[in-house]
């Protein structure tokens, strides 16, 4: 006697899902269109935000570069420009003005006396 099992008479059916193309309904089409419009606006806003941020960072980098350049120049030359008190000396005979540093006594500028300055002296002498 053979002990072979007999195949069942009923075939089992199982459900399986496949990713397949489907035609959109009118409502689905409207929903997807609305979602697309919203996402386009969202992306445009993000791109504008990125551009503004990039501009801000670029401005900060430029500011830092300018500071670095100024510091390098001071270090390389060993000097920097500052506001320094100067005495203005007028020589009426030579018709010239001289600016003399108070801290060092160095003459830093010489100009010819203007007609306006000469007029002022004449008014003072009267």
C-alpha positions as CSV (number, residue, x, y, z in Angstrom):
1,X,0.0,0.0,0.0
2,X,1.3,3.3,-0.9
3,X,1.1,6.1,1.5
4,X,1.1,9.0,-1.0
5,X,-0.9,12.0,-0.1
6,X,-3.5,13.2,-2.6
7,X,-3.3,16.9,-3.6
8,X,-6.2,19.0,-2.2
9,X,-9.1,19.6,-4.5
10,X,-9.3,23.4,-3.7
11,X,-6.7,25.9,-4.9
12,X,-5.8,28.5,-2.4
13,X,-6.0,32.0,-3.6
14,X,-4.0,34.8,-2.0
15,X,-4.1,38.5,-2.5
16,X,-0.9,40.3,-3.7
17,X,-0.4,43.9,-4.5
18,X,1.5,45.2,-7.5
19,X,2.4,48.8,-8.3
20,X,0.5,49.5,-11.5
21,X,-0.7,52.6,-13.5
22,X,-4.2,53.8,-12.7
23,X,-6.2,56.6,-14.4
24,X,-6.8,59.5,-11.9
25,X,-10.3,60.5,-11.2
26,X,-11.3,64.1,-11.6
27,X,-11.1,64.6,-7.8
28,X,-7.6,63.0,-7.6
29,X,-6.5,65.1,-10.5
30,X,-7.6,68.3,-8.7
31,X,-6.0,67.2,-5.5
32,X,-2.7,66.4,-7.2
33,X,-2.8,69.8,-9.0
34,X,-3.4,71.7,-5.8
35,X,-0.6,69.8,-4.1
36,X,1.8,70.5,-7.0
37,X,0.9,74.3,-6.8
38,X,1.5,74.4,-3.0
39,X,4.8,72.5,-3.3
40,X,6.0,74.8,-6.1
41,X,5.3,77.8,-3.8
42,X,7.1,76.1,-1.0
43,X,10.2,75.4,-3.1
44,X,10.2,79.0,-4.4
45,X,10.0,80.3,-0.8
46,X,12.9,78.0,0.2
47,X,15.0,79.1,-2.7
48,X,14.4,82.8,-1.9
49,X,15.3,82.1,1.8
50,X,18.5,80.3,0.7
51,X,19.4,83.2,-1.6
52,X,18.9,85.7,1.3
53,X,20.9,83.6,3.6
54,X,23.7,83.2,1.1
55,X,23.7,87.0,0.6
56,X,24.0,87.5,4.4
57,X,26.8,85.1,4.7
58,X,28.6,86.6,1.7
59,X,28.3,90.0,3.3
60,X,29.8,88.7,6.6
61,X,32.6,87.1,4.7
62,X,33.3,90.3,2.9
63,X,33.3,92.2,6.2
64,X,35.7,89.7,7.7
65,X,38.0,90.0,4.7
66,X,38.1,93.8,4.9
67,X,39.0,93.6,8.6
68,X,41.8,91.0,7.8
69,X,43.2,93.2,5.0
70,X,43.3,96.2,7.4
71,X,45.0,94.3,10.1
72,X,47.5,92.8,7.6
73,X,48.4,96.3,6.3
74,X,48.9,97.6,9.9
75,X,51.1,94.6,10.8
76,X,53.1,94.8,7.5
77,X,53.8,98.6,7.8
78,X,53.9,98.8,11.5
79,X,51.6,101.8,11.5
80,X,48.0,102.9,11.2
81,X,46.1,106.1,10.7
82,X,44.6,107.8,13.8
83,X,43.2,111.2,14.6
84,X,46.1,113.2,16.1
85,X,46.0,116.7,17.7
86,X,47.9,119.2,15.6
87,X,48.7,122.8,16.2
88,X,48.0,125.1,13.2
89,X,50.7,127.7,12.8
90,X,50.2,130.6,10.4
91,X,53.1,132.4,8.9
92,X,51.6,135.7,7.6
93,X,54.8,136.7,5.9
94,X,55.3,133.5,4.0
95,X,51.5,133.3,3.5
96,X,51.4,129.6,4.6
97,X,49.8,127.4,7.3
98,X,51.5,124.5,8.9
99,X,50.0,121.6,10.8
100,X,52.4,120.4,13.5
101,X,51.8,117.2,15.5
102,X,51.6,118.1,19.2
103,X,53.0,114.7,20.3
104,X,56.1,114.7,18.1
105,X,56.5,118.3,16.8
106,X,56.6,117.0,13.2
107,X,55.2,119.2,10.4
108,X,52.6,117.0,8.7
109,X,51.1,119.5,6.3
110,X,51.7,122.9,4.7
111,X,49.2,124.9,2.7
112,X,49.2,128.4,1.2
113,X,47.0,130.8,3.2
114,X,43.7,131.2,1.4
115,X,42.2,134.6,0.5
116,X,39.5,133.9,3.1
117,X,42.2,133.5,5.8
118,X,43.9,136.7,4.6
119,X,40.6,138.6,4.8
120,X,40.0,137.2,8.3
121,X,43.4,138.6,9.4
122,X,42.7,142.0,7.9
123,X,39.3,142.1,9.8
124,X,41.1,141.2,13.0
125,X,43.7,143.9,12.5
126,X,41.1,146.7,12.0
